[in-house]
């Protein structure tokens, strides 16, 4: 046996930590997790809308291409942050990273609001993107490891869907901040960049009171600390009047701790041990990213080119679109825990694909107006948003705890890269608005790939609902458990 000053020990020990965490009722502690960790997606949606408004274009003398590049640089920052901080989250812990990544975002976005030149804006947009990209990996891991199994699906999906609440907030703020009759045009966009950091400062206070994931501590040789953390949580739960039954030793896991996992082992897990799961995760992330970027980043062009809306009124069409995206995860998330993951993924991906295809045919027949086209998008993305949110839940559940954050980051990057081409493709299909045929084909194609994503998840996915994370996928550190590790899938 060896033990470091930090409390690390490589001695195998039997742990009841996962079983103790999963048998907890819903309490104030879990609301703290939801609010403290779940706010990241609100910030991301807010950031996207602030940048999309391009209010800084005239102040900084930017061309249209340079404005577009600001969005690309933010995306590259997200990819970089996800890869770097996903790795660090698995190695150093969830808590250190979800505080660090939020701090990086606060600095990057806040200083971007002080930009005096294009290059300065680019640098700090990249830094803000790194913070948000790192949040995706660290936060999804922490949420799934802290939330009891019977609530995990609906909570994770609802939290991921709050991106659209942030997007709506950013869009509403832009109506005032970018109105020169209300706010000076050189200050409106700057204030917009400060909104996220101000909100983030309040959230970082909450995060200081969120403990490290006991599951992460358990697999990293800090079992005493993991048990002490669960003891404190249980004490809070009992203080709220909830009795807790004892957990039998038969539910324990015998763990041989590990401090780091080599890339060769990670590759073996992804492509040798769980190739079908890798297919499911990649397909879900790629299809939803492609569809969202294709429609969301070109909807204004469609309204203006084919329905002759003016740029000012187009902004108002975004709100019902955002509300549909927000309500989908909130109202449908419950069924991912009740009806099951595979059924609901197939339903949400499939229905969104069918509705989008139908809207394409109605669009070609010129049977839609700007409001009814927006309504069709609202219906399609009510389902697509729940499905897209479940993609992050899926890749978090399907891989071992020791590489969970890295797995999320890898699939996030694959999805972002695949989705990056969608706006260019659909922009070309829109053209000058004189021919509806190419965009109709684009809508049919978008619907088809969502349906394919749903079918693959239904056939090759895993029924993870209401099951412990360790039951769905045994940690690499497990020597022996009460329930055998599930075979490769």
N, C-alpha and C positions, 0 to 999 in steps of 0.2 A: 504494500500500500504506500502511496505517496500523497502528500497534502501540501498545498502551497499556502502562503500567507493570506491569499484571497479566499481560502476555503475550498479550493478545488481538490478533489480526490478522485483517483482513477479506480478505486475499489468498487466492485459490483455491489449494488444495493437494490433492495426491493422497494419500489415507490408506489404509494397510493394516490399520488398527486392528481393524475388525470381523472381517476374515478371520483375523487373528492370534489374537484372542480365541476364535473358534469352533473353531480347530483344536487347542486345548489339551486334554490328557487330564484326567480327574478327579484332583484332587490335594488336599492339605491346605488350600490356598488356598480351594477351593470349599466345603470343609466349614466354614471360617470364615464364609463368606458365609451358608451355610444356618443355622448356629447364631446368628450375630450379627444377621442381619436377619430370619430366620424366626421369632424368638421373639415378635414383635409380636402374632401371632394367638393365641398362648397367653395373653398378657396380656389381650386383648380377651375371650376366653372366660371367663377368671378374673373379670374385672370384671362381666360380665353375670350370672354366678352369684352373686357377692357381693351385687349390687343386688337380684337376684330373691329372695334369701333374706329381704329386708326385716327383718334383725335389728335395724336402727336404729329401727324404727317406735316401739316403746315408749319407748326412751331419749330420743327427740326429741319424743315426743307427737304423732306424725303420724297422720293419718287414712289410710284405704285409698287414697283419691283422691290424697293427697299422696305416698304411696309410689309409686303409678303414675306420677305426674308426675316423680319422680326418674329413672325409666327414660326417659321422654320427653325430659327435658332432656339426658340423656347422649346420646341419639340426635341431638338438635338440635346438640349439640356436635360429634358426628362429622361431620354434614353440613357445618357451618361450617368445621371443620378441613380436611376434604377439599377444599373449594373454595378456601380461602385457601392452604393449603400445597401443593396440587397445582399451582397457578399458580406459586408460588415455587420449587418443585422444578424445573420446566422452565426457569425463568429463572436461578436461582442455583446449581443443582446438586443432585444426589441426596444427596451426603454431608452437606452442611450441614443439609439438611432432615431426614434420618433420625436425626441426632443431636439437632437441635432438637426434633422432635416427640416423641421418647422422653423428653427432659428435661421437656417440658411435661406429658406423662402422669405422670411421676414426681412432679412437684410437685402436680398436680391431685389424683391419687389419694391421695397421702400426707397432704396437708392435709385432704382430705375425712374422713379417719379421726379428725381432731381436732375435728370439727363439734360445736358447742354449740347450734346452732339450725337450723331447717329452711332458711332462706335461705342460710346459710353452706354447708350441704351442697349445695344447688342450684348455687351459684356454682362450687364446685370439682368437682362432677360434670360440669358443662359444660366446664370447662377440661380435665379428664381425657379427656372425649369428643373435644375438639378435637385432642388429641395423638394418640389412636388413629385418628381420621379422617384426619389428615395422614399417618400411617404407611401406610395403605392405598395412597395414591398414590405416595409417595416410595419405599416398600419394593418394591412390585411392579415399578416401573420399574427400580430398581437391580438386583434379582435377575435379571430377564430380560436386562438388558444385560451382566451379568457372567458368567452361566452359559453354557457352550458350547451351540450349537444342538441337538446330539444329546441333551442331557440336560435342556434347558430345560422341556419339558412336564411330565415326572415330578417335577422339583424344585419348580416353581412350584405344582403341584397338591398335592403332599405338604405343602408349607409352609402353604398356605392351609387345609388340613385340620386342622392342629395347633390350630386354634381349639378343637376339641372336647377336646383334651388339657387345655387350660386350663380349660374348663368342668367337666371331670371333677375336676380338681384343686381348683377352687373349691367344688364340691359336697362333695368329701371333707373339705375343711377346715371347711365349715359344720357337718358332723356333730359335730365337736368344739368348734368355736368358739361355736356357738349352743346348746350344751348347758350350761344353768346349773349342772349338777352338776360340770362340769369348769372352765368359765371364767365369770367374772362377766358377767352379761348386758349390762352397760354397756361392757365391754371386748372381748367376743368379736367383734362386728362391726367394731370399730375395728382390731383386729389383722388382720382379713380385708382391710381396705383397705390395710394396710401390706405384705401379701404381695407384691403386684405391684411396688411400688417397690423392695423389697429384691432381688427377682429382676432387675428392670430395671437396678439399679446394677451388677450383674455383667455384664449384656449391654452396657451403654454402654461398658464398658472394652474389650470385643471390637470394638465398632464404631469405636473410635478408630483401629484398625489396618486398617480396610477402606478402600481407596482410593476416590477419586471415579471414577465411571463413565468409562472412557476414551472410550466412544462419545459421552457428553455433552460431554466436553472437545473432541472432534474437531469437533462441529458448532457449537461456540461459540468458534471461533477460537483454541483452545489446543492445537494439534496437537503441538507440541513436548512439552508436558506429558503429553498422551495417550500419545505414543510412549514417553516416559520411564516412565510408569506400567506400560505393557505390558512394557517391558524388565525392570522389577523383578519382575513376575509370572513372566515366562519364566525369569528367573534362579532363582527359587524352584523352578519346575517342573523345570528341569535339575538342580538340586541334589538333588532327590528321585530322580534317575536316569531321568528321562523325556527321550529325545531329541526334538527338535522340527525338523521339516522347514522349509525356507525357503518363504515365501509368495510366489508369483509376482506381478509387478506387474499382471498382467491381472485380479487380484482386487481391485484398488484402486478407491477411490471418489474422484472429484474433488469437493471440497467448497468451497462458498462460505459461510463462517460467518454465523450470525445470532445476535443477542443476545436478541431477543424476537420473539414472533409475535402480531400484533394479533388481537383477537377476531373481526374480520371474516374473516381468513384461516382461523381455526379453524372458524368456521361453514361456510365454503366447503369445507373438507376433510371435515367431518362430513356435510354435506347435499348437496353438489354432486359432490365427487370420489369419495366412498365411501358413498353412501346405503345400499347393501345391507349393508355392514359395520356401519353405524350401526344398522340394523334388527336385525341379528344380536346385536350387543352389548346393545342395549336390551332385546330380548326375553329373552335369557338372564338378564340381571340381574333383570329384573322378575319373571319366572316363578319363579326359585329363591328370591328374597327373599319373595315372597308365600307360597310353599309352606312355607318354613322358619318364618316368623313365625306362620303359621296353625296349624301342628302343634306346634312347639316351645313356643310361649308359651301353649298351651291344653291340652297333654297331661295336666297335673295335674288340670284340671277334668274332662276326659273320664274319667280313672281314678276320680275321686271321685264324679262324678255318675252314671255308668253302671255302674261296677264296685264301687262302695261301698268303695274303699280309704280308709284314714284318712290325713290329711295327713302324719303321721310316716313311714308306710311308703311313701308316694308318692315320697319322696326317693330311695329305693333303686331304683325303676324307671328313674331317670334314667341310671344307670351303664351298663347294656347299650345304651341308646339312644345315649349318647355314644360308647361303644366302637365301635358300628357306624358312626357318622359319622367316627370317627378312622381306622378300618381301610380304609374305602372309598378315599380318596385315596392312602393308602400302598400298597395292593395293586393298584389299577387305574391309577395314574398312569403306570406304565411303558408301558401299551398306548396311551396318547395319543401317545407318540413312535413306537411300532412299528406299530400298526394305523392310526393317523391321527386328527387332531382331529375331523373331521366325523363319522366313523363312531362314535367313542367318545362324543362329545357326544350323538348320536342314541341310542346304546345306553343311556347312563346316565340321560338325561332320560326316555327312553321306558320303560325297565324300572321306574324309580321310579314313574312315572305309572301304569303297569299294576298294580303291586303295591299302590299306594295305593287304586286303584279297587276291586281285589279285596277289600282289607281293608274297604272301605266296604260292599260287598255282604255280606260275612260278618258285619260289625258289625250291619247291618240284620236279618240272619237270627238274631241273638243266638247265633252259633256261636263267639264268642270269649270268652275270659276276660281278666282283667287281664294275666297273663303272655303269653298268645298275642297279644293286641292289641299289647303292647310288642314282641314278636318280629316282627310284621308291620311295625311302624314301623322296627325295626332293619334289616330286609331292604330296605325302600324307601329308607331314608336311607343305607344302605351305598352304593347307586348314586347317590342324589341328592347326597350330599356330594361325590363325585368330580366330578359334573357342575357343582355350584355352584362348586367351586374352579376348574374350568376356565373359568368365566365371567370371572374376573379375568385369567387367562392370555390369553383371547381378546381382550378389549378392550385389553390391553397390546400384543399382537402386531399387531393390525389397523390401527394408526394410526401416523403418522410419529413419529420419535424426539423431535422438537422439541416435540410436544404430548402425548407419551405419558402423563405424570403427570396432566395436565389431563383427558385423555380418560378415564382411570381414575376420576378424581374425579367427572366428570359422570355417568358411568354408575352409579357407586356411589350418588350422590345420587338418581338416578331410581329405582334399585332400592329404596333405603331408603324413599323416599316412597310407592312403590307397596305395599311390604310393610307399611307402618305401619298400613294399614287392615285387614290380615288378622286380627289377634287380636280386634278389635272384631266383625268379621263372624262369625268362627267362635265367638266367645263368645256371640253372639246365637243362632247355630244350636244350640249346646249347651243353652241355656236352663236350665230347672230339672231336666233329665235325664229328663223324663217321655216324650219323643217322640224316637225315633231317626231319624225320616225326614229332618228338615232337615239334620242333621250328615252323614247318608249322602249327600245331594245335595252337600254341601260337599266330601266326600272325592272323589266322582266328578268334581266341577268342578276340584279341585286336581290330580287325576291328568290330566285333559284338558289343562290349561294347561301342564303339564310336557311332555306329548307334543307339543303345538303348538310349544313352545320347541325341542324336539329336532328336529322336522321343519324348522323355519325355519333352524336352524343347519346341518343337513345339506344343504339346498337352496342356501342363499346363503352359507354359510361358506367359509373358505379353507383349503386343505391347507398348514398352516404347519409341520407336523412336520419336524424335522431340517433346517430351512431357516434361513439367517441372517435376523435381523430386517430387515436392509436389503434382502434379497431378497423377503421377504413384503411389505414396504411401504418404498419408498425414502424416505429423509429429505428434508424440504423443501429442505435445503441442498445436495443432490446436483446437480451440474452434469452429470456423466457417470460411468458405472460400467461394470464389465465385464459385468454382467447388467442388461438394461434394466428400468426400473421397471415393475412389474405394472400393467396397465390398471385403471381404476376398477372396483371390485366392491362 
